[in-house]
């Protein structure tokens, strides 16, 4: 992250904090099941999601859609690492 030291310090606290996203928390509720299926998350994981979990999962899915890597047809995401399983 770039910028002034003050912004770096404040953003490093606020960016990952769930309290920053209270007005957008509906995204976690709406995306819990579809992303859980895509990411192979357990029920326990789906029920304990943070906003950063959703943020990172959406990033992984978007990357797969718009910046595809050469993966096999049945490419999946690993549950925790949010990495695409490569078959080549």
MOPAC internal coordinates of N, CA, C and O (Angstrom, degrees):
PM7 1SCF
backbone

  N    0.0000 0     0.00 0     0.00 0    0    0    0
  C    1.4438 1     0.00 0     0.00 0    1    0    0
  C    1.5265 1   108.03 1     0.00 0    2    1    0
  O    1.2310 1   120.41 1   -40.21 1    3    2    1
  N    1.3050 1   116.82 1   139.79 1    3    2    1
  C    1.4537 1   120.60 1   179.97 1    5    3    2
  C    1.5125 1   111.08 1  -108.54 1    6    5    3
  O    1.2310 1   120.79 1     3.39 1    7    6    5
  N    1.2939 1   116.09 1  -176.61 1    7    6    5
  C    1.4545 1   120.89 1   178.60 1    9    7    6
  C    1.5076 1   112.23 1   108.11 1   10    9    7
  O    1.2310 1   121.42 1     7.53 1   11   10    9
  N    1.3251 1   114.89 1  -172.47 1   11   10    9
  C    1.4594 1   120.09 1  -177.40 1   13   11   10
  C    1.5293 1   110.65 1   -73.67 1   14   13   11
  O    1.2310 1   120.35 1   -24.60 1   15   14   13
  N    1.3257 1   116.93 1   155.40 1   15   14   13
  C    1.4713 1   120.55 1  -179.24 1   17   15   14
  C    1.5282 1   113.27 1   -57.73 1   18   17   15
  O    1.2310 1   119.63 1   142.63 1   19   18   17
  N    1.3357 1   118.31 1   -37.37 1   19   18   17
  C    1.4624 1   120.70 1   178.94 1   21   19   18
  C    1.5296 1   110.87 1   -61.52 1   22   21   19
  O    1.2310 1   120.73 1   132.51 1   23   22   21
  N    1.3293 1   116.21 1   -47.49 1   23   22   21
  C    1.4704 1   120.09 1  -179.72 1   25   23   22
  C    1.5265 1   110.88 1   -63.86 1   26   25   23
  O    1.2310 1   120.46 1   139.62 1   27   26   25
  N    1.3094 1   116.73 1   -40.38 1   27   26   25
  C    1.4637 1   119.88 1   178.26 1   29   27   26
  C    1.5249 1   110.60 1   -60.72 1   30   29   27
  O    1.2310 1   120.59 1   135.74 1   31   30   29
  N    1.3220 1   116.48 1   -44.26 1   31   30   29
  C    1.4645 1   120.40 1  -179.00 1   33   31   30
  C    1.5245 1   110.88 1   -64.80 1   34   33   31
  O    1.2310 1   120.25 1   131.59 1   35   34   33
  N    1.3202 1   117.12 1   -48.41 1   35   34   33
  C    1.4629 1   120.70 1  -178.01 1   37   35   34
  C    1.5259 1   111.54 1   -66.38 1   38   37   35
  O    1.2310 1   120.41 1   136.76 1   39   38   37
  N    1.3191 1   116.81 1   -43.24 1   39   38   37
  C    1.4589 1   120.27 1  -178.62 1   41   39   38
  C    1.5222 1   111.31 1   -67.79 1   42   41   39
  O    1.2310 1   120.10 1   146.58 1   43   42   41
  N    1.3084 1   117.42 1   -33.42 1   43   42   41
  C    1.4700 1   119.32 1  -179.52 1   45   43   42
  C    1.5272 1   110.59 1   -66.84 1   46   45   43
  O    1.2310 1   120.01 1   156.93 1   47   46   45
  N    1.3161 1   117.59 1   -23.07 1   47   46   45
  C    1.4648 1   120.65 1   175.38 1   49   47   46
  C    1.5276 1   110.98 1   -88.29 1   50   49   47
  O    1.2310 1   120.51 1   131.58 1   51   50   49
  N    1.3118 1   116.64 1   -48.42 1   51   50   49
  C    1.4635 1   121.14 1  -171.76 1   53   51   50
  C    1.5227 1   113.45 1   -75.64 1   54   53   51
  O    1.2310 1   119.87 1   142.29 1   55   54   53
  N    1.3019 1   117.85 1   -37.71 1   55   54   53
  C    1.4592 1   120.46 1  -175.30 1   57   55   54
  C    1.5303 1   112.07 1   -58.05 1   58   57   55
  O    1.2310 1   118.66 1   130.52 1   59   58   57
  N    1.3276 1   120.16 1   -49.48 1   59   58   57
  C    1.4682 1   118.45 1  -178.82 1   61   59   58
  C    1.5272 1   115.06 1   -84.23 1   62   61   59
  O    1.2310 1   119.10 1   174.26 1   63   62   61
  N    1.3188 1   119.33 1    -5.74 1   63   62   61
  C    1.4614 1   121.89 1  -175.17 1   65   63   62
  C    1.5323 1   110.93 1   -77.72 1   66   65   63
  O    1.2310 1   120.48 1   -54.84 1   67   66   65
  N    1.3354 1   116.68 1   125.16 1   67   66   65
  C    1.4655 1   120.18 1   178.33 1   69   67   66
  C    1.5175 1   112.12 1   -56.28 1   70   69   67
  O    1.2310 1   119.92 1   147.81 1   71   70   69
  N    1.3120 1   117.76 1   -32.19 1   71   70   69
  C    1.4657 1   121.26 1  -178.49 1   73   71   70
  C    1.5308 1   112.24 1   -62.31 1   74   73   71
  O    1.2310 1   119.87 1   158.70 1   75   74   73
  N    1.3068 1   117.86 1   -21.30 1   75   74   73
  C    1.4635 1   122.04 1   177.62 1   77   75   74
  C    1.5309 1   110.83 1   -68.39 1   78   77   75
  O    1.2310 1   120.23 1   155.42 1   79   78   77
  N    1.3095 1   117.17 1   -24.58 1   79   78   77
  C    1.4627 1   121.69 1  -169.64 1   81   79   78
  C    1.5284 1   113.70 1  -112.66 1   82   81   79
  O    1.2310 1   119.30 1  -155.27 1   83   82   81
  N    1.3131 1   118.94 1    24.73 1   83   82   81
  C    1.4658 1   120.10 1  -177.00 1   85   83   82
  C    1.5296 1   112.26 1   -59.12 1   86   85   83
  O    1.2310 1   119.76 1   144.25 1   87   86   85
  N    1.3183 1   118.06 1   -35.75 1   87   86   85
  C    1.4673 1   120.28 1   179.10 1   89   87   86
  C    1.5253 1   112.87 1   -73.09 1   90   89   87
  O    1.2310 1   120.47 1   162.83 1   91   90   89
  N    1.3090 1   116.71 1   -17.17 1   91   90   89
  C    1.4636 1   121.34 1  -179.18 1   93   91   90
  C    1.5275 1   112.36 1  -109.82 1   94   93   91
  O    1.2310 1   120.20 1  -169.82 1   95   94   93
  N    1.3305 1   117.21 1    10.18 1   95   94   93
  C    1.4660 1   119.61 1  -174.66 1   97   95   94
  C    1.5231 1   112.75 1   -62.56 1   98   97   95
  O    1.2310 1   120.08 1   158.54 1   99   98   97
  N    1.3218 1   117.45 1   -21.46 1   99   98   97
  C    1.4567 1   120.79 1   177.11 1  101   99   98
  C    1.5167 1   110.91 1   -57.13 1  102  101   99
  O    1.2310 1   119.78 1   152.37 1  103  102  101
  N    1.3282 1   118.03 1   -27.63 1  103  102  101
  C    1.4666 1   120.77 1   177.10 1  105  103  102
  C    1.5226 1   111.42 1   -61.97 1  106  105  103
  O    1.2310 1   120.43 1   139.19 1  107  106  105
  N    1.3145 1   116.79 1   -40.81 1  107  106  105
  C    1.4647 1   120.46 1   178.64 1  109  107  106
  C    1.5249 1   108.96 1   -61.71 1  110  109  107
  O    1.2310 1   120.42 1   133.77 1  111  110  109
  N    1.3214 1   116.81 1   -46.23 1  111  110  109
  C    1.4621 1   120.85 1  -179.54 1  113  111  110
  C    1.5284 1   112.09 1   -64.06 1  114  113  111
  O    1.2310 1   120.39 1   137.30 1  115  114  113
  N    1.3250 1   116.86 1   -42.70 1  115  114  113
  C    1.4649 1   120.63 1  -178.47 1  117  115  114
  C    1.5231 1   113.15 1   -71.93 1  118  117  115
  O    1.2310 1   120.19 1   147.56 1  119  118  117
  N    1.3234 1   117.25 1   -32.44 1  119  118  117
  C    1.4697 1   120.54 1  -175.03 1  121  119  118
  C    1.5248 1   114.13 1   -97.63 1  122  121  119
  O    1.2310 1   120.20 1   174.03 1  123  122  121
  N    1.3189 1   117.21 1    -5.97 1  123  122  121
  C    1.4649 1   122.11 1  -177.28 1  125  123  122
  C    1.5403 1   112.14 1   -52.13 1  126  125  123
  O    1.2310 1   120.12 1   125.97 1  127  126  125
  N    1.3185 1   117.37 1   -54.03 1  127  126  125
  C    1.4713 1   120.80 1  -175.64 1  129  127  126
  C    1.5317 1   113.16 1   -72.85 1  130  129  127
  O    1.2310 1   119.09 1   130.07 1  131  130  129
  N    1.3451 1   119.33 1   -49.93 1  131  130  129
  C    1.4642 1   117.49 1  -179.10 1  133  131  130
  C    1.5255 1   113.28 1   -62.57 1  134  133  131
  O    1.2310 1   120.42 1   139.02 1  135  134  133
  N    1.3295 1   116.80 1   -40.98 1  135  134  133
  C    1.4631 1   118.51 1   178.68 1  137  135  134
  C    1.5272 1   110.99 1   -71.89 1  138  137  135
  O    1.2310 1   120.56 1   145.67 1  139  138  137
  N    1.3227 1   116.54 1   -34.33 1  139  138  137
  C    1.4532 1   119.93 1   177.37 1  141  139  138
  C    1.5102 1   111.68 1   -60.00 1  142  141  139
  O    1.2310 1   120.87 1   139.75 1  143  142  141
  N    1.3172 1   115.95 1   -40.25 1  143  142  141
  C    1.4687 1   120.54 1   177.60 1  145  143  142
  C    1.5220 1   110.93 1   -67.96 1  146  145  143
  O    1.2310 1   120.80 1   135.19 1  147  146  145
  N    1.3032 1   116.07 1   -44.81 1  147  146  145
  C    1.4630 1   121.28 1  -179.52 1  149  147  146
  C    1.5258 1   112.14 1   -64.21 1  150  149  147
  O    1.2310 1   120.94 1   138.54 1  151  150  149
  N    1.3288 1   115.81 1   -41.46 1  151  150  149
  C    1.4548 1   120.87 1  -174.42 1  153  151  150
  C    1.5296 1   113.18 1   -91.74 1  154  153  151
  O    1.2310 1   120.66 1  -179.82 1  155  154  153
  N    1.3285 1   116.35 1     0.18 1  155  154  153
  C    1.4686 1   121.75 1   179.93 1  157  155  154
  C    1.5270 1   112.31 1    60.82 1  158  157  155
  O    1.2310 1   120.70 1  -140.40 1  159  158  157
  N    1.3337 1   116.26 1    39.60 1  159  158  157
  C    1.4544 1   121.02 1  -179.83 1  161  159  158
  C    1.5143 1   110.47 1   -78.98 1  162  161  159
  O    1.2310 1   120.47 1   -34.15 1  163  162  161
  N    1.3006 1   116.71 1   145.85 1  163  162  161
  C    1.4577 1   122.55 1   174.23 1  165  163  162
  C    1.5283 1   109.19 1   -73.30 1  166  165  163
  O    1.2310 1   120.82 1   -14.61 1  167  166  165
  N    1.3356 1   116.04 1   165.39 1  167  166  165
  C    1.4650 1   119.80 1   175.59 1  169  167  166
  C    1.5195 1   110.87 1   -59.65 1  170  169  167
  O    1.2310 1   120.80 1   140.41 1  171  170  169
  N    1.3143 1   116.08 1   -39.59 1  171  170  169
  C    1.4667 1   120.18 1   179.04 1  173  171  170
  C    1.5238 1   110.96 1   -60.78 1  174  173  171
  O    1.2310 1   120.59 1   135.47 1  175  174  173
  N    1.3243 1   116.47 1   -44.53 1  175  174  173
  C    1.4585 1   120.66 1   179.01 1  177  175  174
  C    1.5281 1   110.74 1   -63.36 1  178  177  175
  O    1.2310 1   120.58 1   135.38 1  179  178  177
  N    1.3300 1   116.50 1   -44.62 1  179  178  177
  C    1.4718 1   119.73 1  -179.27 1  181  179  178
  C    1.5185 1   112.00 1   -61.47 1  182  181  179
  O    1.2310 1   120.06 1   145.26 1  183  182  181
  N    1.3147 1   117.49 1   -34.74 1  183  182  181
  C    1.4591 1   120.65 1  -178.50 1  185  183  182
  C    1.5253 1   113.10 1   -79.71 1  186  185  183
  O    1.2310 1   120.04 1   165.04 1  187  186  185
  N    1.3218 1   117.53 1   -14.96 1  187  186  185
  C    1.4709 1   120.01 1  -177.87 1  189  187  186
  C    1.5290 1   112.36 1  -114.96 1  190  189  187
  O    1.2310 1   120.53 1  -153.55 1  191  190  189
  N    1.3215 1   116.60 1    26.45 1  191  190  189
  C    1.4624 1   120.56 1  -177.01 1  193  191  190
  C    1.5280 1   112.57 1   -65.27 1  194  193  191
  O    1.2310 1   121.67 1   -36.52 1  195  194  193
  N    1.3117 1   114.41 1   143.48 1  195  194  193
  C    1.4592 1   121.27 1   169.53 1  197  195  194
  C    1.5243 1   107.55 1  -102.44 1  198  197  195
  O    1.2310 1   120.76 1   -12.77 1  199  198  197
  N    1.3042 1   116.15 1   167.23 1  199  198  197
  C    1.4541 1   118.65 1   177.24 1  201  199  198
  C    1.5277 1   110.48 1   -63.60 1  202  201  199
  O    1.2310 1   120.16 1   145.72 1  203  202  201
  N    1.3271 1   117.30 1   -34.28 1  203  202  201
  C    1.4581 1   120.52 1   178.65 1  205  203  202
  C    1.5270 1   112.11 1   -67.18 1  206  205  203
  O    1.2310 1   120.03 1   149.09 1  207  206  205
  N    1.3293 1   117.54 1   -30.91 1  207  206  205
  C    1.4662 1   119.92 1   174.28 1  209  207  206
  C    1.5233 1   110.12 1   -60.76 1  210  209  207
  O    1.2310 1   120.88 1   133.48 1  211  210  209
  N    1.3314 1   115.92 1   -46.52 1  211  210  209
  C    1.4655 1   121.03 1   179.25 1  213  211  210
  C    1.5273 1   110.31 1   -65.92 1  214  213  211
  O    1.2310 1   120.63 1   135.17 1  215  214  213
  N    1.3048 1   116.40 1   -44.83 1  215  214  213
  C    1.4723 1   122.05 1   179.48 1  217  215  214
  C    1.5321 1   110.30 1   -56.14 1  218  217  215
  O    1.2310 1   120.62 1   130.55 1  219  218  217
  N    1.3203 1   116.43 1   -49.45 1  219  218  217
  C    1.4628 1   120.76 1  -178.12 1  221  219  218
  C    1.5209 1   112.27 1   -68.57 1  222  221  219
  O    1.2310 1   120.03 1   141.73 1  223  222  221
  N    1.3181 1   117.55 1   -38.27 1  223  222  221
  C    1.4581 1   120.20 1   178.28 1  225  223  222
  C    1.5217 1   110.74 1   -65.68 1  226  225  223
  O    1.2310 1   120.30 1   137.23 1  227  226  225
  N    1.3261 1   117.02 1   -42.77 1  227  226  225
  C    1.4678 1   120.28 1   177.29 1  229  227  226
  C    1.5226 1   110.61 1   -61.67 1  230  229  227
  O    1.2310 1   120.54 1   142.35 1  231  230  229
  N    1.3146 1   116.57 1   -37.65 1  231  230  229
  C    1.4548 1   121.14 1   177.24 1  233  231  230
  C    1.5317 1   110.83 1   -62.17 1  234  233  231
  O    1.2310 1   120.67 1   136.68 1  235  234  233
  N    1.3231 1   116.32 1   -43.32 1  235  234  233
  C    1.4610 1   120.85 1   179.91 1  237  235  234
  C    1.5270 1   111.12 1   -64.89 1  238  237  235
  O    1.2310 1   120.44 1   136.98 1  239  238  237
  N    1.3261 1   116.77 1   -43.02 1  239  238  237
  C    1.4628 1   120.77 1  -179.99 1  241  239  238
  C    1.5184 1   110.25 1   -66.58 1  242  241  239
  O    1.2310 1   120.16 1   135.30 1  243  242  241
  N    1.3296 1   117.30 1   -44.70 1  243  242  241
  C    1.4595 1   120.71 1   178.98 1  245  243  242
  C    1.5229 1   111.07 1   -61.84 1  246  245  243
  O    1.2310 1   120.22 1   139.26 1  247  246  245
  N    1.3046 1   117.18 1   -40.74 1  247  246  245
  C    1.4619 1   120.67 1   177.88 1  249  247  246
  C    1.5184 1   110.64 1   -60.83 1  250  249  247
  O    1.2310 1   120.67 1   137.80 1  251  250  249
  N    1.3102 1   116.31 1   -42.20 1  251  250  249
  C    1.4673 1   120.40 1  -179.59 1  253  251  250
  C    1.5206 1   110.55 1   -65.24 1  254  253  251
  O    1.2310 1   120.38 1   144.42 1  255  254  253
  N    1.3366 1   116.87 1   -35.58 1  255  254  253
  C    1.4609 1   120.20 1  -178.43 1  257  255  254
  C    1.5219 1   112.58 1   -75.22 1  258  257  255
  O    1.2310 1   120.23 1   138.78 1  259  258  257
  N    1.3322 1   117.17 1   -41.22 1  259  258  257
  C    1.4522 1   120.13 1  -170.81 1  261  259  258
  C    1.5212 1   115.31 1  -108.20 1  262  261  259
  O    1.2310 1   120.58 1   164.78 1  263  262  261
  N    1.3064 1   116.50 1   -15.22 1  263  262  261
  C    1.4549 1   120.98 1   177.61 1  265  263  262
  C    1.5220 1   108.12 1  -132.62 1  266  265  263
  O    1.2310 1   120.92 1  -117.42 1  267  266  265
  N    1.3432 1   115.85 1    62.58 1  267  266  265
  C    1.4599 1   118.50 1  -171.54 1  269  267  266
  C    1.5291 1   112.54 1   -64.59 1  270  269  267
  O    1.2310 1   121.89 1   -39.90 1  271  270  269
  N    1.3087 1   113.99 1   140.10 1  271  270  269
  C    1.4491 1   119.44 1   170.49 1  273  271  270
  C    1.5209 1   106.35 1   -97.32 1  274  273  271
  O    1.2310 1   120.44 1   -15.80 1  275  274  273
  N    1.2816 1   116.77 1   164.20 1  275  274  273
  C    1.4523 1   120.17 1   178.33 1  277  275  274
  C    1.5152 1   107.98 1   -78.08 1  278  277  275
  O    1.2310 1   121.28 1   -83.32 1  279  278  277
  N    1.3082 1   115.15 1    96.68 1  279  278  277
  C    1.4575 1   122.01 1   179.97 1  281  279  278
  C    1.5192 1   108.10 1  -123.33 1  282  281  279
  O    1.2310 1   120.55 1   -19.55 1  283  282  281
  N    1.2918 1   116.56 1   160.45 1  283  282  281
  C    1.4547 1   119.29 1   178.80 1  285  283  282
  C    1.5263 1   110.22 1   -68.42 1  286  285  283
  O    1.2310 1   120.44 1   -12.18 1  287  286  285
  N    1.3082 1   116.76 1   167.82 1  287  286  285
  C    1.4618 1   120.92 1  -176.73 1  289  287  286
  C    1.5186 1   113.14 1   -61.09 1  290  289  287
  O    1.2310 1   120.27 1   151.75 1  291  290  289
  N    1.3160 1   117.09 1   -28.25 1  291  290  289
  C    1.4585 1   118.99 1  -178.07 1  293  291  290
  C    1.5275 1   111.50 1  -102.54 1  294  293  291
  O    1.2310 1   120.51 1  -143.65 1  295  294  293
  N    1.3261 1   116.63 1    36.35 1  295  294  293
  C    1.4659 1   120.71 1   178.84 1  297  295  294
  C    1.5148 1   109.81 1   -59.77 1  298  297  295
  O    1.2310 1   120.55 1   -42.82 1  299  298  297
  N    1.3075 1   116.56 1   137.18 1  299  298  297
  C    1.4562 1   121.70 1   178.47 1  301  299  298
  C    1.5121 1   108.72 1  -130.39 1  302  301  299
  O    1.2310 1   121.00 1    -9.44 1  303  302  301
  N    1.2965 1   115.70 1   170.56 1  303  302  301
  C    1.4473 1   121.72 1   177.08 1  305  303  302
  C    1.5165 1   108.30 1  -102.57 1  306  305  303
  O    1.2310 1   120.36 1   -41.10 1  307  306  305
  N    1.3028 1   116.92 1   138.90 1  307  306  305
  C    1.4543 1   118.52 1   175.22 1  309  307  306
  C    1.5208 1   108.17 1   -74.29 1  310  309  307
  O    1.2310 1   119.47 1   -34.02 1  311  310  309
  N    1.3127 1   118.62 1   145.98 1  311  310  309
  C    1.4591 1   120.70 1  -171.12 1  313  311  310
  C    1.5273 1   115.50 1   -59.75 1  314  313  311
  O    1.2310 1   119.23 1   140.42 1  315  314  313
  N    1.3161 1   119.07 1   -39.58 1  315  314  313
  C    1.4514 1   119.56 1  -174.22 1  317  315  314
  C    1.5080 1   113.77 1  -104.95 1  318  317  315
  O    1.2310 1   120.10 1   143.34 1  319  318  317
  N    1.3025 1   117.42 1   -36.66 1  319  318  317
  C    1.4624 1   120.40 1  -173.98 1  321  319  318
  C    1.5209 1   112.84 1   -79.23 1  322  321  319
  O    1.2310 1   120.01 1   165.32 1  323  322  321
  N    1.3352 1   117.58 1   -14.68 1  323  322  321
  C    1.4670 1   121.62 1  -177.28 1  325  323  322
  C    1.5146 1   111.61 1    54.56 1  326  325  323
  O    1.2310 1   121.49 1  -141.00 1  327  326  325
  N    1.3051 1   114.75 1    39.00 1  327  326  325
  C    1.4590 1   120.45 1   179.38 1  329  327  326
  C    1.5197 1   108.56 1  -109.95 1  330  329  327
  O    1.2310 1   120.63 1   -30.84 1  331  330  329
  N    1.2976 1   116.39 1   149.16 1  331  330  329
  C    1.4548 1   120.99 1   177.14 1  333  331  330
  C    1.5289 1   107.75 1   -83.46 1  334  333  331
  O    1.2310 1   120.85 1   -47.31 1  335  334  333
  N    1.3099 1   115.99 1   132.69 1  335  334  333
  C    1.4534 1   120.19 1   178.28 1  337  335  334
  C    1.5305 1   107.85 1   -74.79 1  338  337  335
  O    1.2310 1   120.97 1   -59.49 1  339  338  337
  N    1.2927 1   115.75 1   120.51 1  339  338  337
  C    1.4615 1   120.58 1   178.75 1  341  339  338
  C    1.5172 1   109.91 1   -90.84 1  342  341  339
  O    1.2310 1   121.07 1   -37.06 1  343  342  341
  N    1.2820 1   115.55 1   142.94 1  343  342  341
  C    1.4632 1   119.69 1  -179.18 1  345  343  342
  C    1.5252 1   112.04 1  -112.40 1  346  345  343
  O    1.2310 1   119.67 1  -175.35 1  347  346  345
  N    1.3080 1   118.24 1     4.65 1  347  346  345
  C    1.4632 1   119.86 1  -179.70 1  349  347  346
  C    1.4962 1   110.74 1  -111.93 1  350  349  347
  O    1.2310 1   120.10 1   180.00 1  351  350  349

